[in-house]
Amino acid sequence: MKILLIEDSRVLRLIHERAFIKAGYEVTSGRDGEEGLRIARQENPDLIVLDMMLPKIAGQDVLRTLKRDPRTKHIPVVVLSGISQTNAAKLMDEGAVEFVEKTDGLLENNSEGVVKTIEVVLAKTNQLREIGWH
């Protein structure tokens, strides 16, 4: 399974990449919204982990663009953000499948929560694909 991580923080990108690879996923990373959109269109990943505070194109605009593009609208997007949980509902309305709040604990637990969220989302997505839902 291929994951696209769109995260501008080099430290968080490395932490998440290592955790995803350790969990058995192939990982590609983008450092800003523009690069993330380009990679999503080129590589068609199985899942995208998207930060909201990005340079060039903000995460919320990346999410909207992904969900409006026929080439990428089927890709589940997990939002990873330091914004408050109260904004999660709005992001879910715009197409995100899950919301993970950035906390100091993400650094301490080596992304375990994010990996578990990804596993759940991919399992649900695979079940839906098996019954023909896109």
PyMOL commands that set and color helices and strands:
alter all, ss='L'
color gray80, all
select helices_A, chain A and resi 10-22+33-43+59-68+85-93+104-108+112-130
alter helices_A, ss='H'
color red, helices_A
select strands_A, chain A and resi 2-6+26-30+47-51+77-81+98-101
alter strands_A, ss='S'
color yellow, strands_A
deselect
rebuild
show_as cartoon
